[in-house]
């Protein structure tokens, strides 16, 4: 039996866009600031470069999936365009999806047959458990990462674990380093 083609989902806020590192020191600038302040919100360190290296491993099957309302959705799309995200990473701009609740990421994961997902929020990971084989809890976590996920505090760790999983026979789920 052939393994499914690997397919990657990536959250945007606090995974690609780093509101906490805004030059003004105001982590709400992305959400409530004017256009210039919103666009000044930086990228998470190494996010774009790492995504650019991962896209070929997934043959372009990479989607951004974000939970937000219509206003933040519009701001996110403007930020991605202004930061030349699509050209710099190779992610197709038609492969961006939004939902209104974190649990809705499960439906996207199933619809897209995702095999890998990078998100910072434990609620998302709980919702997609069983739908996505490789779950990466990005950034610092307040609680131990559950058995079904991988703690990935940095993009370097994400890249290492994702590449390792793609080298595994038939893309089998790699045993977790999480606890719980």
C-alpha positions as CSV (number, residue, x, y, z in Angstrom):
1,X,0.0,0.0,0.0
2,X,1.3,3.4,-0.9
3,X,1.6,6.1,1.7
4,X,-0.5,9.3,1.0
5,X,1.4,12.2,-0.5
6,X,2.7,14.4,2.3
7,X,0.6,17.6,2.7
8,X,1.4,20.4,5.2
9,X,-0.8,22.8,7.0
10,X,0.7,25.9,8.7
11,X,-1.0,28.3,11.1
12,X,-0.2,32.0,10.6
13,X,-0.4,34.0,13.8
14,X,2.5,33.4,16.2
15,X,3.8,30.8,13.7
16,X,4.6,33.0,10.7
17,X,3.5,36.5,11.8
18,X,5.2,37.6,15.1
19,X,3.0,40.2,16.8
20,X,4.9,39.9,20.0
21,X,8.1,41.2,18.2
22,X,6.5,44.4,16.8
23,X,9.0,47.2,16.8
24,X,6.7,49.4,18.9
25,X,6.6,46.7,21.6
26,X,2.9,46.6,21.1
27,X,1.8,43.0,20.3
28,X,-1.7,44.2,19.3
29,X,-0.4,46.4,16.5
30,X,-1.2,43.8,13.9
31,X,-4.8,43.7,15.1
32,X,-5.6,47.2,16.0
33,X,-2.9,49.4,14.6
34,X,-3.1,51.4,11.4
35,X,-2.0,49.9,8.1
36,X,1.7,50.9,8.4
37,X,1.9,49.5,12.0
38,X,0.1,46.3,10.9
39,X,2.6,45.8,8.0
40,X,5.5,46.5,10.3
41,X,4.7,43.4,12.3
42,X,7.7,41.1,11.7
43,X,7.9,37.5,10.7
44,X,8.7,34.8,13.2
45,X,12.4,34.2,13.0
46,X,13.3,31.8,10.3
47,X,9.7,31.1,9.4
48,X,9.8,32.2,5.7
49,X,13.2,30.6,5.0
50,X,12.2,27.3,6.5
51,X,8.9,27.2,4.8
52,X,10.7,27.9,1.5
53,X,12.9,24.9,2.1
54,X,9.9,22.7,3.1
55,X,7.6,23.5,0.2
56,X,9.6,21.4,-2.3
57,X,9.5,18.4,0.0
58,X,5.7,18.6,-0.2
59,X,5.7,19.2,-3.9
60,X,3.8,22.5,-3.3
61,X,1.1,20.8,-1.2
62,X,1.3,23.4,1.6
63,X,-1.6,25.4,2.9
64,X,-1.9,28.2,5.4
65,X,-4.9,27.7,7.7
66,X,-5.7,30.5,10.2
67,X,-8.5,31.1,12.7
68,X,-9.7,34.7,12.6
69,X,-12.6,37.0,11.8
70,X,-13.1,38.9,8.5
71,X,-11.1,42.0,9.5
72,X,-8.0,40.1,10.6
73,X,-8.4,37.8,7.6
74,X,-8.2,40.8,5.3
75,X,-5.2,42.2,7.3
76,X,-3.5,38.9,7.1
77,X,-3.8,38.7,3.4
78,X,-2.5,42.2,3.0
79,X,0.5,41.3,5.3
80,X,1.3,38.2,3.3
81,X,1.2,40.1,0.0
82,X,3.2,43.1,1.4
83,X,5.9,40.8,2.8
84,X,6.1,39.0,-0.6
85,X,5.4,35.8,1.3
86,X,4.2,33.7,-1.7
87,X,7.2,34.4,-3.9
88,X,9.6,34.0,-1.1
89,X,8.2,30.6,0.1
90,X,6.7,29.1,-3.0
91,X,3.3,28.7,-1.3
92,X,0.5,29.1,-3.8
93,X,-1.6,32.2,-2.8
94,X,-4.7,30.1,-3.6
95,X,-3.7,27.7,-0.8
96,X,-4.7,30.0,2.1
97,X,-7.8,29.1,4.2
98,X,-9.5,30.8,7.1
99,X,-12.0,29.6,9.7
100,X,-13.8,31.2,12.5
101,X,-13.1,28.6,15.3
102,X,-10.0,26.7,16.1
103,X,-11.8,23.3,16.0
104,X,-12.7,24.1,12.3
105,X,-9.1,23.4,11.4
106,X,-10.0,19.7,11.6
107,X,-12.4,20.0,8.7
108,X,-9.8,21.7,6.6
109,X,-7.2,19.1,7.6
110,X,-9.6,16.3,6.5
111,X,-10.6,18.1,3.3
112,X,-7.0,18.6,2.3
113,X,-5.8,15.2,3.6
114,X,-3.1,16.9,5.6
115,X,-0.3,14.7,6.9
116,X,1.6,17.4,8.8
117,X,0.4,20.5,10.8
118,X,2.3,23.3,12.5
119,X,0.3,25.3,15.0
120,X,1.0,27.1,18.3
121,X,-2.3,26.4,19.9
122,X,-3.1,23.2,21.9
123,X,-6.8,23.6,21.2
124,X,-6.1,23.2,17.5
125,X,-3.9,20.2,18.1
126,X,-6.6,18.5,20.2
127,X,-9.2,19.2,17.5
128,X,-7.0,17.7,14.7
129,X,-5.8,14.7,16.7
130,X,-6.4,11.6,14.6
131,X,-6.9,13.6,11.4
132,X,-3.2,14.6,11.0
133,X,-0.4,12.1,11.6
134,X,2.4,14.7,12.4
135,X,1.5,17.5,14.7
136,X,4.0,20.2,15.6
137,X,3.3,22.4,18.7
138,X,5.2,25.5,17.7
139,X,6.8,27.9,20.1
140,X,6.8,27.9,23.9
141,X,4.0,25.8,25.4
142,X,2.4,26.4,28.8
143,X,1.8,22.7,29.3
144,X,3.6,19.6,28.3
145,X,3.0,18.5,24.7
146,X,0.6,15.5,24.6
147,X,1.8,12.1,23.3
148,X,0.4,12.7,19.8
149,X,2.5,15.9,19.2
150,X,6.0,17.1,18.9
151,X,7.3,20.2,20.8
152,X,8.9,22.5,18.3
153,X,10.1,25.7,20.0
154,X,11.8,26.9,16.8
155,X,11.6,26.6,13.0
156,X,14.9,24.8,13.0
157,X,13.3,22.1,15.2
158,X,10.2,22.0,12.9
159,X,12.4,21.5,9.9
160,X,14.4,18.7,11.4
161,X,11.4,16.8,12.6
162,X,9.4,17.3,9.4
163,X,12.3,16.1,7.2
164,X,12.9,13.1,9.5
165,X,9.2,12.2,9.2
166,X,9.4,12.4,5.4
167,X,12.4,10.0,5.4
168,X,10.5,7.5,7.6
169,X,9.2,4.4,5.8
170,X,5.9,5.2,4.2
171,X,5.8,8.5,6.1
172,X,4.8,6.6,9.2
173,X,4.1,8.7,12.3
174,X,7.3,9.4,14.1
175,X,7.2,8.5,17.8
176,X,6.5,11.6,19.8
177,X,8.9,13.4,22.1
178,X,6.0,15.0,23.9
179,X,4.9,14.0,27.3
180,X,1.5,13.4,28.8
